[in-house]
Amino acid sequence: MRSPTDNSADGPEPAAPDAEATCLGYLELLTRGAPAEAYDDPAAYGDPASPAASAAPAASVASAATRLPGADSGTGPGADPGAGSGARAGGGVSAAERGKQLALRIRAELEARRRREAELTALFETVHDLAGLRDLDDVLQAIVQRARRLLSTEVAYMTLNDPERGDTYMRVTEGSVSARFQQLRLGMGEGLGGLVAQTARPYATQNYPRDARFQHTDAIDSGVGEEGLIAILGVPLLLGGREVIGVLYAADRRERVFEPEQIALLRSFAAHAAVALDNTRLLSETTQALAGLRAVNETIRRASDVHDRLTELVLRGGGVDDVTRALAEVLGGRVEFGERAEFAEHGERADTAWTSAIERSRRDGHAVREDGTWVAAVTAGGELLGALLLHGHAELAPVDQRTLERAAMVTSLLQLARRSAGEAEQRVRGELLDDLLDAAHRDPHLLRDRAARVNADLDLPHTVLAVRLDPSGQGTQPPDEVDRQRLWSAATHLAATRHGLAATRDGGPVLLLPLRRPGSGRTVDGGDGAVSGTARQVAAELGRAVGGPVTVGASAPVPSPAARPGSVAAAYPEARRCLEALSLLGRSGEGAAAEDLGFLGLLLTDARDVAGFVRRTLGPALDYDERRGTELVATLDAYFASGASPVRAKEMLHVHVNTVAQRLERVGRLLGDDWQEPHRALEIQLALRLHRLTGALGG
């Protein structure tokens, strides 16, 4: 055996590679990021000019380590690892082998750091996506894509729990090619994902089809089989560390063992996905809450606007029409106000639906719906004043319903204010008429001023009317206090609308109204039947208002009550006598003046207008005789004087009986077909007698 210094002819033995050079070669591989297998043959991957390549041009590191000086000498554990180029590391490991191990460890650490850096980068990108969350689908898709890339799996996907159906469904997939798999639903506890969703624990399998730990179903196995998945890892999506809202998966189409680091990484992505879902839920709830707040704010604004408008109406003395117009603008549709009497008189369904709806609204204090119309009762102190009707709204929001109810309250206030103003005005009217009836020496100027305040003109011709509510028929109860109050309210209303005055005397209303031509609104003097027409109109209007017969007796015209205040007091007894005469004649429910009562009018009036009575009774015949030169009035007088015998009358007149008959036929056409009726005949005979007397006296 040759010594190391032997220079025999065979030439020197090649020097063993230097351990330091070998270690440098490993470092070179580290700097170049060579794969792990390169450390078994550094020369194959090294740079020819590098020390490692020159130190070990062809031998592997392991072979070179066995050829180092002292490589086959047993050194103990306490040997010096740096005792020469051939020294072994502690534990019998050569320096070169030790260098390789350290290099591989460093490489593994660097690789782990790079992988960790990539994972952190992905997580940071996910956090960035969450911070700028614009679309949930995009964020979840990005999470699944990054999980697939970092775990180097062929497929990644996510399922979400459906609380209503009690299962979990596919939400996002990446790398999937099967439509059936993409539409898969898993019941709680079914398959790997159902078990994860149920237990809130991660599960992994390197071969799902053969793993008996999971509850296999035909639907799940067919979907997984069509996708071709073998190795599957699933981790729960947790909210607050307790509530499972879904599962995040990574899967391969080959067997594979998922390392703890990979499971931890997927759980990190699952945590971010849960945050994204929760943020979306919170954002959706916040958006809905904001929308609700905006709606409430708009509602409050509208309600405030309505309140302000209604308040303004009350303060500026607006009327019910203003309320209905404002309400129609705010709520839309058509709004009307009906007084209680209007429903009873004009409503086609007054006794059924409307009455019931108004009563329900009055009782409950809220608006009610009746066939597409909302009804809000207008009440004051338990008294029903009417109702607001809102048409055109099948449904009504609560705030709009409260707006309608508030408008009904405002309407009641306006009605009470109007009633109070009317009562105050009526007191003024009543006091003025009382003074005219009681005091004959009032100052005309003062009377005119007081009348002007209630929009009355006492310089116009007027008539005094005595009013009484009579029973409707035989056996009918006499009017009670309620009926009398209704009559009084109707009378005062009529007086106000006709610019007259009203008071109470002898248990009934008394009116002082300006005379109007029948059928027109123009005031006139006492002629042309103005008094009779006024009496008939008042009786008819008051009768409709109270729903019973109202009898009205009118006085002769009062030319100017302000100029002659005593004339009103003098006219009232005549109106009362006329009222009583109508009742005695069985003409209840009518309105008339003395001129309408024939010869009784002579007895009822203080003026004793004989000429007027004759004219009213015989006027057409007198005019005919005057125009034609005939003797109709003389023939009529002879006819009654002879006991209503045409034969005896012709002897008195010295004419043929046919002439008498022709003249009496003409009289019938002029005076009316009932001229021979007993009551008419009596009036005509009295008028003929008075006509002869006034002629004889030169009247």
Salt bridges, closest charged atoms under 4 A:
ASP6 OD2 - ARG2 NE 3.87
ASP10 OD2 - ARG2 NH2 1.90
ASP40 OD1 - LYS100 NZ 2.68
GLU109 OE2 - ARG113 NE 3.40
GLU111 OE1 - ARG114 NH2 2.71
GLU119 OE1 - ARG116 NH1 3.29
GLU125 OE1 - ARG146 NE 3.43
ASP129 OD2 - ARG146 NH1 2.89
ASP137 OD1 - ARG171 NH1 2.71
GLU154 OE2 - ARG253 NH1 3.92
ASP162 OD2 - ARG185 NH2 3.04
ASP167 OD2 - ARG185 NE 2.90
GLU174 OE2 - ARG148 NH1 3.42
ASP211 OD2 - ARG213 NH2 2.85
ASP221 OD1 - HIS216 ND1 3.02
GLU226 OE1 - ARG180 NE 3.80
GLU227 OE2 - ARG253 NH2 2.61
ASP252 OD2 - ARG254 NH2 3.72
ASP252 OD2 - ARG256 NH1 2.93
ASP278 OD1 - ARG281 NH2 2.40
GLU285 OE2 - ARG281 NH1 3.02
GLU298 OE2 - ARG301 NH2 2.60
ASP308 OD1 - HIS307 ND1 3.87
ASP322 OD1 - ARG325 NH2 2.39
GLU329 OE1 - ARG309 NH2 2.57
GLU336 OE2 - ARG334 NH1 3.68
GLU336 OE2 - HIS391 NE2 2.76
GLU339 OE2 - ARG418 NH2 3.53
GLU345 OE1 - HIS346 NE2 3.48
GLU359 OE2 - ARG362 NH2 2.48
ASP364 OD1 - ARG363 NE 3.62
GLU370 OE2 - ARG349 NH2 3.66
GLU370 OE1 - ARG360 NH2 3.14
ASP371 OD2 - ARG349 NH2 3.19
GLU383 OE2 - ARG419 NH2 2.90
GLU395 OE2 - ARG369 NH1 2.84
ASP400 OD1 - ARG302 NH2 2.95
GLU405 OE2 - HIS366 ND1 3.33
GLU425 OE2 - ARG429 NH2 2.54
ASP434 OD1 - ARG505 NH2 3.66
ASP435 OD1 - ARG442 NH2 3.26
ASP435 OD2 - ARG450 NH1 2.80
ASP438 OD1 - ARG505 NH2 2.59
ASP459 OD2 - ARG448 NE 2.96
ASP470 OD1 - ARG468 NE 3.28
GLU481 OE1 - ARG484 NH2 3.38
ASP506 OD2 - ARG576 NE 3.89
ASP528 OD2 - ARG517 NH1 3.13
GLU541 OE2 - ARG498 NH2 2.83
GLU580 OE2 - ARG468 NH1 3.12
GLU580 OE2 - ARG576 NH2 3.23
GLU590 OE1 - ARG587 NE 2.89
ASP606 OD1 - ARG577 NH2 3.11
ASP623 OD1 - ARG615 NH1 2.74
GLU631 OE1 - ARG663 NH1 4.00
ASP637 OD2 - ARG692 NH1 2.45
GLU665 OE2 - ARG669 NH1 3.32
ASP674 OD1 - ARG680 NH1 2.79
